[in-house]
Amino acid sequence: MAEANVRGVTINYEVIGAQGPWIALTPGSRRSYAELLPIANQLAQGGFRILLHDRRNCGASDVAFDASASEYEIWADDLYELSQQLGALPLYVGGSSAGARLAMLFALRHPGALCGLLLWRVTGGQHAAQSLAETYYGAFVKAARKGGMAAVAATEHFSECIKARPANDAKIRAMNVDTFVHVMEVWQDHFIRAANMPMIGATEEQLRAMTAPVCVIAGNDVIHMPATARKLASLVPGCELHEDVVSKRGDNALLEEWDRNEWKAAEPRMLKIFRDFIARRN
């Protein structure tokens, strides 16, 4: 593990592999990059360099709250700056769920730095936007209003951030409650307003205008609907869609939550898809 100062925020990262094309991968939700280590190690053995990092407010990186843009736009710009510092540009960018949103925003905001996208479990639709907006932002607004920043520090997510980086405790507790609530509400509003987009974070016009190669592996639950992956693939020119990596389910028979064991078992297939996708472009 290593650290870098990225736009004034300390970011925890790791590079796996010593040569070959660069790939940056990011997990879903606000989880640590640790869950992607098995995939990263396998890709590195195949001749790639993998950049993993904890986004701000995730894992062992700094907490930092900024209302100047959506959270996933800020994450995308952080990854661009980190990749630039490491001499890793241009690179492939990929991720799952929230990591896929980061990857898509990277593509839209920094197209010249991108080789292609590797996406799985993409998120879209009214249910996903409303549900995740509450989980990611609304719940913390409620905690702050009820118990101040001490209550925010005690939430499951931020207590994990403090455990991974103890200095985060003082940063959270020192923040003004009203300022924190404002940032959460701005980020929540960005998320809710994206409910009618084909994929949270990208409009139809933006997707139709993309020129980078894109590979998408569809999900099979109500947050990561296969219909979202199909819509994305129909809009992005030349997008490569895989709908049979995990069990294929009808739109009326989707899982309520993604099955971690099923996705873990699917990793060998995912790796082959991504390797073949990149090989055809290098």
Backbone as CSV, one residue per row, in Angstrom:
resi,resn,N_x,N_y,N_z,CA_x,CA_y,CA_z,C_x,C_y,C_z
1,MET,0.834,-1.193,0.000,0.000,0.000,0.000,0.873,1.248,0.000
2,ALA,0.334,2.311,-0.559,1.041,3.587,-0.615,0.014,4.704,-0.470
3,GLU,0.503,5.921,-0.347,-0.381,7.070,-0.223,0.059,8.169,-1.169
4,ALA,-0.914,8.961,-1.615,-0.631,10.108,-2.467,-1.534,11.266,-2.059
5,ASN,-1.003,12.472,-2.189,-1.822,13.655,-1.970,-2.512,13.992,-3.283
6,VAL,-3.809,13.822,-3.309,-4.589,14.027,-4.527,-5.575,15.161,-4.292
7,ARG,-5.278,16.299,-4.863,-6.152,17.466,-4.728,-6.426,17.795,-3.256
8,GLY,-5.351,17.690,-2.460,-5.428,18.033,-1.046,-5.960,16.943,-0.146
9,VAL,-6.217,15.760,-0.692,-6.770,14.641,0.074,-5.799,13.466,-0.004
10,THR,-5.533,12.829,1.137,-4.645,11.663,1.149,-5.411,10.437,0.681
11,ILE,-4.916,9.837,-0.399,-5.558,8.672,-1.005,-4.662,7.448,-0.818
12,ASN,-5.247,6.395,-0.297,-4.570,5.124,-0.113,-4.698,4.312,-1.407
13,TYR,-3.562,3.807,-1.925,-3.630,3.080,-3.189,-2.604,1.953,-3.223
14,GLU,-2.712,1.135,-4.258,-1.773,0.033,-4.461,-1.674,-0.245,-5.956
15,VAL,-0.468,-0.507,-6.424,-0.242,-0.905,-7.808,0.215,-2.352,-7.803
16,ILE,-0.447,-3.174,-8.587,-0.118,-4.597,-8.683,0.314,-4.884,-10.114
17,GLY,1.486,-5.454,-10.262,2.027,-5.715,-11.595,3.091,-4.692,-11.952
18,ALA,4.073,-5.108,-12.747,5.208,-4.247,-13.055,5.266,-3.794,-14.505
19,GLN,4.435,-4.368,-15.370,4.496,-3.987,-16.773,3.160,-4.291,-17.444
20,GLY,3.012,-3.742,-18.648,1.794,-3.977,-19.404,0.819,-2.828,-19.305
21,PRO,-0.320,-2.921,-20.017,-1.339,-1.865,-19.982,-1.849,-1.627,-18.564
22,TRP,-2.172,-0.365,-18.281,-2.701,-0.009,-16.969,-4.221,-0.185,-16.937
23,ILE,-4.698,-0.707,-15.802,-6.137,-0.838,-15.548,-6.410,-0.336,-14.136
24,ALA,-7.338,0.603,-13.995,-7.783,1.043,-12.666,-9.133,0.414,-12.385
25,LEU,-9.252,-0.250,-11.240,-10.504,-0.915,-10.861,-10.994,-0.378,-9.529
26,THR,-12.308,-0.215,-9.408,-12.913,0.317,-8.188,-14.112,-0.530,-7.798
27,PRO,-14.263,-0.867,-6.510,-15.407,-1.685,-6.067,-16.688,-0.870,-5.964
28,GLY,-17.765,-1.544,-5.591,-19.051,-0.887,-5.427,-19.211,-0.246,-4.063
29,SER,-20.369,0.428,-3.903,-20.708,1.129,-2.670,-19.540,2.023,-2.263
30,ARG,-19.215,2.047,-0.961,-18.022,2.766,-0.508,-17.034,1.779,0.117
31,ARG,-16.969,0.581,-0.441,-16.112,-0.441,0.129,-14.644,-0.200,-0.215
32,SER,-13.784,-0.761,0.613,-12.347,-0.709,0.382,-11.985,-1.469,-0.886
33,TYR,-10.854,-1.087,-1.485,-10.409,-1.793,-2.685,-9.991,-3.229,-2.403
34,ALA,-9.897,-3.626,-1.142,-9.386,-4.955,-0.794,-10.156,-6.074,-1.473
35,GLU,-11.458,-5.873,-1.709,-12.246,-6.946,-2.303,-11.838,-7.242,-3.749
36,LEU,-11.114,-6.321,-4.371,-10.702,-6.525,-5.758,-9.302,-7.099,-5.886
37,LEU,-8.650,-7.363,-4.771,-7.285,-7.897,-4.833,-7.190,-9.229,-5.589
38,PRO,-8.128,-10.178,-5.408,-8.013,-11.425,-6.178,-8.072,-11.199,-7.686
39,ILE,-9.008,-10.370,-8.148,-9.097,-10.070,-9.578,-7.846,-9.338,-10.044
40,ALA,-7.393,-8.376,-9.258,-6.217,-7.600,-9.628,-4.985,-8.486,-9.769
41,ASN,-4.808,-9.397,-8.838,-3.644,-10.285,-8.902,-3.690,-11.187,-10.125
42,GLN,-4.875,-11.678,-10.454,-5.012,-12.525,-11.638,-4.728,-11.741,-12.915
43,LEU,-5.235,-10.521,-13.000,-4.969,-9.698,-14.178,-3.483,-9.359,-14.284
44,ALA,-2.844,-9.074,-13.159,-1.417,-8.745,-13.171,-0.592,-9.919,-13.681
45,GLN,-1.011,-11.125,-13.334,-0.296,-12.306,-13.816,-0.410,-12.454,-15.335
46,GLY,-1.434,-11.828,-15.894,-1.629,-11.879,-17.341,-0.951,-10.744,-18.084
47,GLY,-0.156,-9.936,-17.376,0.616,-8.904,-18.051,0.022,-7.512,-17.997
48,PHE,-0.742,-7.214,-16.939,-1.307,-5.887,-16.764,-0.801,-5.265,-15.474
49,ARG,-0.848,-3.929,-15.420,-0.590,-3.204,-14.175,-1.922,-2.684,-13.652
50,ILE,-2.243,-3.040,-12.416,-3.555,-2.726,-11.861,-3.410,-1.662,-10.780
51,LEU,-4.165,-0.597,-10.932,-4.213,0.466,-9.934,-5.493,0.312,-9.118
52,LEU,-5.332,0.098,-7.829,-6.452,0.039,-6.893,-6.316,1.203,-5.922
53,HIS,-7.435,1.799,-5.544,-7.351,2.879,-4.564,-8.632,2.941,-3.736
54,ASP,-8.491,3.461,-2.536,-9.652,3.780,-1.706,-10.073,5.201,-2.051
55,ARG,-11.299,5.351,-2.511,-11.788,6.696,-2.807,-11.859,7.520,-1.520
56,ARG,-11.873,8.853,-1.651,-12.085,9.682,-0.459,-13.393,9.229,0.202
57,ASN,-13.392,9.226,1.534,-14.534,8.758,2.327,-14.743,7.251,2.242
58,CYS,-13.698,6.541,1.856,-13.756,5.083,1.763,-12.451,4.481,2.280
59,GLY,-12.550,3.321,2.895,-11.356,2.585,3.283,-10.397,3.403,4.114
60,ALA,-9.109,3.361,3.747,-8.058,4.019,4.525,-7.661,5.374,3.966
61,SER,-8.477,5.947,3.097,-8.212,7.301,2.597,-8.848,8.341,3.508
62,ASP,-8.500,9.605,3.262,-9.066,10.702,4.047,-10.571,10.833,3.825
63,VAL,-11.263,11.309,4.843,-12.612,11.814,4.648,-12.492,13.264,4.177
64,ALA,-13.345,13.643,3.231,-13.322,15.001,2.688,-14.652,15.228,1.988
65,PHE,-15.306,16.326,2.314,-16.660,16.568,1.823,-16.689,17.865,1.017
66,ASP,-17.152,17.760,-0.225,-17.058,18.859,-1.181,-18.342,18.898,-1.999
67,ALA,-19.074,20.003,-1.915,-20.355,20.121,-2.614,-20.231,20.709,-4.012
68,SER,-19.008,20.811,-4.539,-18.816,21.456,-5.841,-19.294,20.593,-7.003
69,ALA,-19.495,19.308,-6.778,-19.935,18.390,-7.831,-20.525,17.156,-7.156
70,SER,-21.067,16.250,-7.947,-21.560,14.996,-7.387,-20.385,14.205,-6.816
71,GLU,-20.695,13.291,-5.919,-19.630,12.494,-5.315,-18.888,11.689,-6.371
72,TYR,-19.620,11.124,-7.321,-18.938,10.288,-8.310,-18.137,11.118,-9.312
73,GLU,-18.509,12.374,-9.553,-17.659,13.253,-10.363,-16.352,13.562,-9.633
74,ILE,-16.450,13.822,-8.341,-15.260,14.085,-7.535,-14.351,12.862,-7.521
75,TRP,-14.934,11.692,-7.353,-14.146,10.455,-7.371,-13.433,10.288,-8.720
76,ALA,-14.137,10.568,-9.813,-13.536,10.420,-11.145,-12.351,11.364,-11.319
77,ASP,-12.494,12.590,-10.853,-11.396,13.554,-10.967,-10.219,13.168,-10.071
78,ASP,-10.505,12.601,-8.908,-9.434,12.111,-8.038,-8.643,11.008,-8.730
79,LEU,-9.350,10.068,-9.350,-8.657,8.976,-10.032,-7.809,9.503,-11.178
80,TYR,-8.326,10.476,-11.900,-7.541,11.067,-12.993,-6.239,11.662,-12.453
81,GLU,-6.333,12.430,-11.379,-5.143,13.062,-10.807,-4.170,12.016,-10.274
82,LEU,-4.669,11.006,-9.581,-3.807,9.947,-9.061,-3.110,9.217,-10.208
83,SER,-3.858,8.880,-11.244,-3.277,8.177,-12.396,-2.215,9.023,-13.073
84,GLN,-2.465,10.313,-13.141,-1.493,11.232,-13.737,-0.204,11.258,-12.922
85,GLN,-0.333,11.322,-11.613,0.851,11.319,-10.751,1.682,10.052,-10.937
86,LEU,1.023,8.941,-11.190,1.713,7.651,-11.308,2.197,7.365,-12.724
87,GLY,1.933,8.268,-13.651,2.330,8.031,-15.033,1.559,6.891,-15.667
88,ALA,0.306,6.730,-15.261,-0.494,5.582,-15.696,-1.446,5.906,-16.843
89,LEU,-1.401,7.111,-17.362,-2.347,7.506,-18.422,-1.734,7.284,-19.804
90,PRO,-2.563,6.902,-20.793,-3.975,6.547,-20.664,-4.131,5.148,-20.090
91,LEU,-5.322,4.826,-19.609,-5.537,3.539,-18.983,-6.961,3.066,-19.185
92,TYR,-7.171,1.769,-18.954,-8.523,1.216,-18.884,-9.059,1.494,-17.486
93,VAL,-10.331,1.822,-17.395,-10.955,2.094,-16.107,-12.178,1.200,-15.974
94,GLY,-12.279,0.537,-14.840,-13.402,-0.376,-14.641,-13.888,-0.377,-13.223
95,GLY,-15.029,-1.003,-13.027,-15.546,-1.105,-11.680,-16.931,-1.695,-11.638
96,SER,-17.363,-1.942,-10.422,-18.650,-2.552,-10.145,-19.553,-1.557,-9.452
97,SER,-20.787,-1.404,-9.924,-21.795,-0.570,-9.267,-21.291,0.867,-9.114
98,ALA,-21.014,1.335,-7.889,-20.488,2.690,-7.718,-19.158,2.844,-8.452
99,GLY,-18.375,1.771,-8.514,-17.124,1.810,-9.265,-17.358,1.975,-10.759
100,ALA,-18.465,1.409,-11.252,-18.826,1.594,-12.661,-19.250,3.032,-12.913
101,ARG,-19.944,3.659,-11.953,-20.295,5.072,-12.102,-19.042,5.935,-12.172
102,LEU,-18.093,5.656,-11.275,-16.827,6.390,-11.301,-16.170,6.232,-12.675
103,ALA,-16.135,5.000,-13.177,-15.492,4.737,-14.463,-16.175,5.508,-15.589
104,MET,-17.515,5.506,-15.589,-18.239,6.212,-16.640,-17.983,7.721,-16.567
105,LEU,-17.970,8.274,-15.355,-17.697,9.706,-15.219,-16.264,10.042,-15.609
106,PHE,-15.331,9.130,-15.346,-13.952,9.308,-15.821,-13.956,9.418,-17.342
107,ALA,-14.704,8.536,-17.995,-14.766,8.539,-19.458,-15.352,9.836,-19.989
108,LEU,-16.377,10.335,-19.325,-17.042,11.546,-19.794,-16.227,12.797,-19.521
109,ARG,-15.506,12.829,-18.404,-14.776,14.030,-18.003,-13.337,14.043,-18.507
110,HIS,-12.778,12.858,-18.763,-11.367,12.785,-19.174,-11.200,11.800,-20.339
111,PRO,-11.897,12.023,-21.437,-11.876,11.041,-22.540,-10.488,10.805,-23.128
112,GLY,-9.634,11.819,-23.113,-8.300,11.649,-23.670,-7.381,10.787,-22.829
113,ALA,-7.799,10.509,-21.586,-6.988,9.699,-20.675,-7.441,8.245,-20.630
114,LEU,-8.414,7.900,-21.473,-9.077,6.599,-21.377,-8.755,5.698,-22.561
115,CYS,-8.448,4.427,-22.245,-8.313,3.402,-23.288,-9.625,2.666,-23.513
116,GLY,-10.388,2.458,-22.442,-11.649,1.736,-22.537,-12.232,1.518,-21.161
117,LEU,-13.501,1.046,-21.131,-14.213,0.818,-19.873,-14.526,-0.659,-19.684
118,LEU,-14.356,-1.122,-18.448,-14.687,-2.486,-18.033,-15.704,-2.379,-16.903
119,LEU,-16.973,-2.597,-17.206,-18.038,-2.327,-16.252,-18.804,-3.588,-15.894
120,TRP,-19.165,-3.714,-14.621,-20.069,-4.795,-14.233,-21.016,-4.310,-13.134
121,ARG,-22.216,-4.899,-13.154,-23.271,-4.524,-12.212,-23.555,-3.016,-12.279
122,VAL,-23.888,-2.523,-13.476,-24.182,-1.097,-13.625,-25.535,-0.771,-13.002
123,THR,-25.668,0.467,-12.527,-26.815,0.881,-11.727,-27.685,1.874,-12.484
124,GLY,-29.002,1.672,-12.403,-29.910,2.618,-13.026,-31.344,2.377,-12.595
125,GLY,-32.209,3.355,-12.865,-33.625,3.200,-12.574,-34.065,3.924,-11.314
126,GLN,-35.372,4.142,-11.218,-35.955,4.871,-10.106,-35.695,4.193,-8.766
127,HIS,-35.905,2.890,-8.705,-35.736,2.184,-7.434,-34.299,2.298,-6.939
128,ALA,-33.349,2.070,-7.824,-31.943,2.139,-7.427,-31.576,3.538,-6.957
129,ALA,-32.014,4.553,-7.710,-31.652,5.927,-7.358,-32.229,6.329,-6.006
130,GLN,-33.486,6.012,-5.774,-34.126,6.391,-4.511,-33.525,5.632,-3.335
131,SER,-33.337,4.336,-3.524,-32.807,3.497,-2.443,-31.372,3.874,-2.082
132,LEU,-30.520,4.007,-3.079,-29.113,4.294,-2.808,-28.903,5.724,-2.328
133,ALA,-29.725,6.647,-2.798,-29.604,8.027,-2.319,-29.835,8.106,-0.819
134,GLU,-30.756,7.314,-0.324,-31.008,7.285,1.117,-29.851,6.606,1.851
135,THR,-29.380,5.492,1.312,-28.288,4.754,1.957,-27.011,5.576,2.009
136,TYR,-26.657,6.218,0.892,-25.391,6.925,0.793,-25.407,8.318,1.428
137,TYR,-26.584,8.944,1.473,-26.630,10.344,1.901,-27.709,10.632,2.941
138,GLY,-28.927,10.233,2.659,-30.026,10.548,3.562,-29.815,10.024,4.970
139,ALA,-29.283,8.823,5.090,-29.062,8.239,6.418,-28.061,9.060,7.227
140,PHE,-27.062,9.628,6.567,-26.065,10.434,7.282,-26.612,11.815,7.636
141,VAL,-27.497,12.334,6.802,-28.174,13.584,7.150,-28.978,13.397,8.430
142,LYS,-29.712,12.301,8.508,-30.518,12.013,9.698,-29.633,11.872,10.928
143,ALA,-28.509,11.161,10.794,-27.599,10.965,11.930,-27.046,12.295,12.407
144,ALA,-26.638,13.156,11.465,-26.044,14.448,11.834,-27.061,15.348,12.521
145,ARG,-28.276,15.368,12.005,-29.307,16.224,12.603,-29.736,15.747,13.982
146,LYS,-29.676,14.438,14.185,-30.111,13.889,15.460,-29.024,13.942,16.524
147,GLY,-27.780,13.619,16.138,-26.731,13.499,17.137,-25.445,14.234,16.831
148,GLY,-25.467,15.113,15.824,-24.261,15.853,15.489,-23.216,14.969,14.823
149,MET,-22.013,15.508,14.683,-20.955,14.792,13.979,-20.454,13.585,14.760
150,ALA,-20.667,13.578,16.072,-20.321,12.382,16.852,-21.162,11.196,16.398
151,ALA,-22.427,11.462,16.070,-23.304,10.395,15.593,-22.876,9.928,14.194
152,VAL,-22.418,10.857,13.358,-21.914,10.477,12.035,-20.685,9.578,12.189
153,ALA,-19.781,9.966,13.089,-18.568,9.165,13.317,-18.898,7.770,13.818
154,ALA,-20.043,7.632,14.480,-20.426,6.344,15.054,-21.182,5.445,14.076
155,THR,-21.553,5.968,12.899,-22.245,5.125,11.927,-21.327,3.998,11.470
156,GLU,-21.930,2.943,10.960,-21.137,1.774,10.556,-20.075,2.153,9.528
157,HIS,-20.477,2.935,8.536,-19.513,3.258,7.480,-18.361,4.114,7.993
158,PHE,-18.677,5.226,8.640,-17.602,6.130,9.045,-16.788,5.586,10.209
159,SER,-17.371,4.724,11.010,-16.561,4.077,12.053,-15.520,3.161,11.418
160,GLU,-15.868,2.556,10.274,-14.891,1.747,9.551,-13.795,2.626,8.947
161,CYS,-14.175,3.803,8.447,-13.176,4.734,7.919,-12.213,5.177,9.014
162,ILE,-12.739,5.369,10.213,-11.907,5.768,11.347,-10.992,4.621,11.766
163,LYS,-11.526,3.421,11.768,-10.710,2.251,12.120,-9.553,2.090,11.140
164,ALA,-9.823,2.303,9.856,-8.789,2.154,8.834,-7.809,3.318,8.831
165,ARG,-8.287,4.515,9.242,-7.439,5.705,9.274,-7.852,6.526,10.490
166,PRO,-7.239,6.318,11.649,-7.682,6.961,12.888,-7.796,8.481,12.821
167,ALA,-6.979,9.134,11.985,-7.043,10.587,11.888,-8.390,11.078,11.366
168,ASN,-9.154,10.190,10.746,-10.467,10.584,10.239,-11.438,10.937,11.359
169,ASP,-11.213,10.402,12.536,-12.119,10.675,13.653,-12.161,12.166,13.968
170,ALA,-11.008,12.780,14.133,-10.955,14.208,14.455,-11.503,15.048,13.316
171,LYS,-11.250,14.625,12.077,-11.741,15.389,10.928,-13.265,15.403,10.888
172,ILE,-13.856,14.256,11.143,-15.318,14.181,11.125,-15.911,15.012,12.257
173,ARG,-15.390,14.836,13.449,-15.964,15.515,14.615,-15.780,17.034,14.559
174,ALA,-14.754,17.484,13.838,-14.497,18.920,13.755,-15.353,19.614,12.705
175,MET,-16.028,18.846,11.889,-16.792,19.453,10.804,-18.092,20.058,11.315
176,ASN,-18.450,21.203,10.758,-19.708,21.856,11.100,-20.881,21.007,10.608
177,VAL,-21.852,20.790,11.468,-22.989,19.939,11.122,-23.729,20.468,9.900
178,ASP,-24.004,21.758,9.880,-24.757,22.332,8.763,-24.002,22.189,7.441
179,THR,-22.695,22.340,7.482,-21.889,22.175,6.271,-21.947,20.736,5.788
180,PHE,-21.816,19.796,6.712,-21.881,18.379,6.361,-23.239,18.038,5.754
181,VAL,-24.304,18.483,6.394,-25.648,18.207,5.896,-25.831,18.791,4.505
182,HIS,-25.316,19.988,4.286,-25.420,20.614,2.966,-24.755,19.761,1.897
183,VAL,-23.547,19.267,2.168,-22.842,18.436,1.189,-23.634,17.165,0.911
184,MET,-24.097,16.506,1.968,-24.870,15.271,1.780,-26.124,15.531,0.952
185,GLU,-26.783,16.639,1.195,-28.012,16.942,0.454,-27.720,17.275,-0.996
186,VAL,-26.622,17.959,-1.260,-26.230,18.229,-2.650,-25.931,16.924,-3.372
187,TRP,-25.155,16.051,-2.745,-24.837,14.765,-3.362,-26.090,13.914,-3.545
188,GLN,-26.979,13.947,-2.562,-28.225,13.195,-2.663,-29.073,13.703,-3.831
189,ASP,-29.128,15.023,-3.988,-29.914,15.603,-5.072,-29.363,15.195,-6.429
190,HIS,-28.040,15.206,-6.579,-27.429,14.738,-7.827,-27.879,13.315,-8.130
191,PHE,-27.894,12.488,-7.110,-28.220,11.078,-7.290,-29.681,10.904,-7.693
192,ILE,-30.573,11.574,-6.993,-32.006,11.432,-7.275,-32.345,11.966,-8.656
193,ARG,-31.703,13.062,-9.052,-31.980,13.635,-10.372,-31.495,12.741,-11.504
194,ALA,-30.655,11.761,-11.185,-30.157,10.839,-12.201,-31.058,9.624,-12.384
195,ALA,-32.200,9.594,-11.677,-33.060,8.412,-11.702,-33.566,8.076,-13.095
196,ASN,-33.774,9.082,-13.922,-34.318,8.839,-15.256,-33.238,8.702,-16.329
197,MET,-31.993,8.734,-15.926,-30.914,8.522,-16.888,-30.783,7.029,-17.198
198,PRO,-30.251,6.677,-18.362,-30.063,5.257,-18.691,-29.196,4.534,-17.656
199,MET,-28.175,5.231,-17.204,-27.287,4.753,-16.145,-27.042,5.949,-15.232
200,ILE,-27.092,5.747,-13.930,-26.908,6.870,-13.017,-25.560,7.537,-13.302
201,GLY,-25.625,8.822,-13.670,-24.414,9.574,-13.951,-24.198,9.931,-15.401
202,ALA,-24.990,9.346,-16.330,-24.753,9.597,-17.753,-26.069,9.708,-18.508
203,THR,-26.183,10.732,-19.351,-27.376,10.929,-20.160,-27.294,10.126,-21.454
204,GLU,-28.439,10.004,-22.148,-28.451,9.315,-23.435,-27.500,9.997,-24.416
205,GLU,-27.521,11.321,-24.442,-26.681,12.059,-25.375,-25.205,11.797,-25.109
206,GLN,-24.822,11.763,-23.854,-23.429,11.500,-23.508,-23.020,10.090,-23.909
207,LEU,-23.897,9.125,-23.693,-23.574,7.743,-24.034,-23.490,7.549,-25.546
208,ARG,-24.382,8.173,-26.284,-24.343,8.048,-27.750,-23.077,8.660,-28.340
209,ALA,-22.520,9.650,-27.656,-21.346,10.354,-28.173,-20.034,9.683,-27.789
210,MET,-20.081,8.635,-26.988,-18.839,7.998,-26.546,-18.127,7.321,-27.703
211,THR,-16.810,7.418,-27.685,-15.998,6.778,-28.727,-15.080,5.691,-28.161
212,ALA,-14.907,5.646,-26.859,-14.040,4.642,-26.240,-14.714,3.272,-26.270
213,PRO,-13.938,2.201,-26.381,-14.524,0.859,-26.310,-15.044,0.564,-24.907
214,VAL,-16.192,-0.083,-24.853,-16.842,-0.360,-23.564,-17.262,-1.819,-23.510
215,CYS,-16.962,-2.473,-22.394,-17.386,-3.846,-22.125,-18.254,-3.834,-20.870
216,VAL,-19.459,-4.416,-20.953,-20.406,-4.396,-19.841,-20.852,-5.815,-19.508
217,ILE,-20.774,-6.145,-18.225,-21.306,-7.414,-17.716,-22.548,-7.091,-16.900
218,ALA,-23.676,-7.635,-17.298,-24.960,-7.296,-16.683,-25.125,-7.916,-15.305
219,GLY,-25.832,-7.191,-14.446,-26.223,-7.721,-13.146,-27.539,-8.470,-13.231
220,ASN,-28.027,-8.921,-12.073,-29.291,-9.670,-12.069,-30.126,-9.388,-10.817
221,ASP,-29.992,-8.169,-10.275,-30.780,-7.800,-9.094,-31.473,-6.464,-9.338
222,VAL,-32.316,-6.055,-8.394,-33.181,-4.896,-8.623,-32.415,-3.568,-8.623
223,ILE,-31.218,-3.545,-8.090,-30.389,-2.343,-8.146,-29.549,-2.330,-9.415
224,HIS,-29.058,-3.487,-9.786,-28.192,-3.621,-10.968,-28.948,-4.446,-12.011
225,MET,-29.977,-3.845,-12.582,-30.888,-4.562,-13.468,-30.235,-4.876,-14.817
226,PRO,-30.510,-6.051,-15.355,-30.009,-6.341,-16.704,-30.537,-5.340,-17.730
227,ALA,-31.720,-4.790,-17.492,-32.270,-3.801,-18.421,-31.383,-2.566,-18.497
228,THR,-30.736,-2.210,-17.385,-29.821,-1.067,-17.392,-28.617,-1.358,-18.275
229,ALA,-28.068,-2.550,-18.152,-26.921,-2.928,-18.989,-27.314,-2.964,-20.457
230,ARG,-28.505,-3.499,-20.749,-28.961,-3.556,-22.144,-29.144,-2.150,-22.720
231,LYS,-29.720,-1.262,-21.930,-29.929,0.108,-22.390,-28.592,0.791,-22.664
232,LEU,-27.659,0.610,-21.745,-26.323,1.184,-21.921,-25.693,0.675,-23.210
233,ALA,-25.768,-0.634,-23.416,-25.157,-1.237,-24.600,-25.825,-0.777,-25.886
234,SER,-27.117,-0.479,-25.817,-27.829,-0.033,-27.013,-27.457,1.394,-27.403
235,LEU,-26.963,2.170,-26.448,-26.656,3.575,-26.696,-25.194,3.821,-27.059
236,VAL,-24.287,3.090,-26.424,-22.858,3.319,-26.654,-22.430,2.593,-27.933
237,PRO,-21.903,3.304,-28.913,-21.511,2.657,-30.167,-20.499,1.533,-29.945
238,GLY,-20.830,0.351,-30.479,-19.908,-0.772,-30.415,-19.750,-1.408,-29.050
239,CYS,-20.621,-1.069,-28.096,-20.494,-1.622,-26.742,-20.650,-3.140,-26.757
240,GLU,-19.800,-3.819,-26.012,-19.836,-5.275,-25.906,-20.588,-5.662,-24.627
241,LEU,-21.688,-6.385,-24.760,-22.545,-6.747,-23.628,-22.497,-8.237,-23.360
242,HIS,-22.367,-8.586,-22.070,-22.401,-9.988,-21.629,-23.506,-10.128,-20.582
243,GLU,-24.515,-10.919,-20.903,-25.670,-11.078,-20.017,-25.732,-12.436,-19.326
244,ASP,-24.751,-13.290,-19.539,-24.840,-14.653,-19.007,-23.671,-15.007,-18.085
245,VAL,-23.033,-13.996,-17.491,-21.905,-14.268,-16.597,-22.407,-14.750,-15.237
246,VAL,-23.477,-14.131,-14.753,-24.206,-14.649,-13.595,-25.560,-15.120,-14.098
247,SER,-26.328,-15.791,-13.248,-27.600,-16.374,-13.678,-28.488,-15.317,-14.334
248,LYS,-28.978,-15.650,-15.500,-29.817,-14.722,-16.248,-31.243,-14.802,-15.725
249,ARG,-31.788,-13.663,-15.316,-33.127,-13.614,-14.725,-33.999,-12.639,-15.493
250,GLY,-35.287,-12.960,-15.529,-36.230,-12.059,-16.155,-36.388,-10.789,-15.345
251,ASP,-36.860,-9.742,-15.997,-36.987,-8.453,-15.321,-37.951,-8.487,-14.148
252,ASN,-38.839,-9.471,-14.111,-39.798,-9.598,-13.006,-39.369,-10.637,-11.976
253,ALA,-38.173,-11.171,-12.121,-37.697,-12.206,-11.189,-36.276,-11.910,-10.722
254,LEU,-35.967,-10.637,-10.549,-34.615,-10.243,-10.155,-34.395,-10.431,-8.662
255,LEU,-33.142,-10.638,-8.286,-32.797,-10.763,-6.875,-32.992,-9.421,-6.163
256,GLU,-33.375,-9.487,-4.884,-33.513,-8.256,-4.108,-32.144,-7.658,-3.780
257,GLU,-31.136,-8.505,-3.641,-29.767,-8.065,-3.402,-28.825,-8.887,-4.260
258,TRP,-27.706,-8.294,-4.623,-26.743,-9.042,-5.421,-26.147,-10.170,-4.595
259,ASP,-25.884,-11.275,-5.254,-25.381,-12.483,-4.607,-23.846,-12.475,-4.677
260,ARG,-23.210,-12.168,-3.549,-21.748,-12.057,-3.540,-21.073,-13.366,-3.922
261,ASN,-21.622,-14.477,-3.458,-21.022,-15.774,-3.782,-21.120,-16.069,-5.266
262,GLU,-22.251,-15.721,-5.862,-22.413,-15.949,-7.292,-21.403,-15.126,-8.097
263,TRP,-21.205,-13.870,-7.698,-20.244,-13.027,-8.406,-18.810,-13.484,-8.157
264,LYS,-18.540,-13.979,-6.971,-17.201,-14.505,-6.687,-16.911,-15.702,-7.587
265,ALA,-17.904,-16.577,-7.726,-17.726,-17.748,-8.582,-17.589,-17.364,-10.053
266,ALA,-18.098,-16.199,-10.406,-18.060,-15.750,-11.804,-16.755,-15.054,-12.163
267,GLU,-15.870,-14.836,-11.202,-14.656,-14.073,-11.472,-13.783,-14.668,-12.582
268,PRO,-13.597,-15.984,-12.656,-12.783,-16.514,-13.761,-13.359,-16.144,-15.132
269,ARG,-14.679,-16.197,-15.267,-15.314,-15.820,-16.533,-15.129,-14.317,-16.797
270,MET,-15.299,-13.506,-15.776,-15.096,-12.067,-15.927,-13.684,-11.761,-16.397
271,LEU,-12.718,-12.412,-15.778,-11.318,-12.177,-16.135,-11.054,-12.511,-17.595
272,LYS,-11.603,-13.624,-18.061,-11.411,-14.006,-19.462,-12.040,-12.966,-20.391
273,ILE,-13.240,-12.519,-20.047,-13.918,-11.509,-20.871,-13.086,-10.242,-20.952
274,PHE,-12.591,-9.776,-19.816,-11.827,-8.527,-19.811,-10.489,-8.687,-20.528
275,ARG,-9.824,-9.813,-20.301,-8.540,-10.041,-20.989,-8.737,-10.051,-22.506
276,ASP,-9.755,-10.792,-22.958,-10.005,-10.893,-24.401,-10.391,-9.536,-24.981
277,PHE,-11.189,-8.778,-24.238,-11.638,-7.449,-24.690,-10.430,-6.536,-24.904
278,ILE,-9.506,-6.535,-23.946,-8.326,-5.680,-24.054,-7.393,-6.184,-25.139
279,ALA,-7.234,-7.501,-25.229,-6.315,-8.086,-26.218,-6.704,-7.686,-27.639
280,ARG,-7.991,-7.557,-27.903,-8.445,-7.193,-29.236,-8.178,-5.730,-29.560
281,ARG,-7.738,-4.961,-28.549,-7.525,-3.525,-28.734,-6.078,-3.121,-28.475
282,ASN,-5.197,-4.074,-28.319,-3.780,-3.771,-28.082,-2.894,-4.551,-29.058
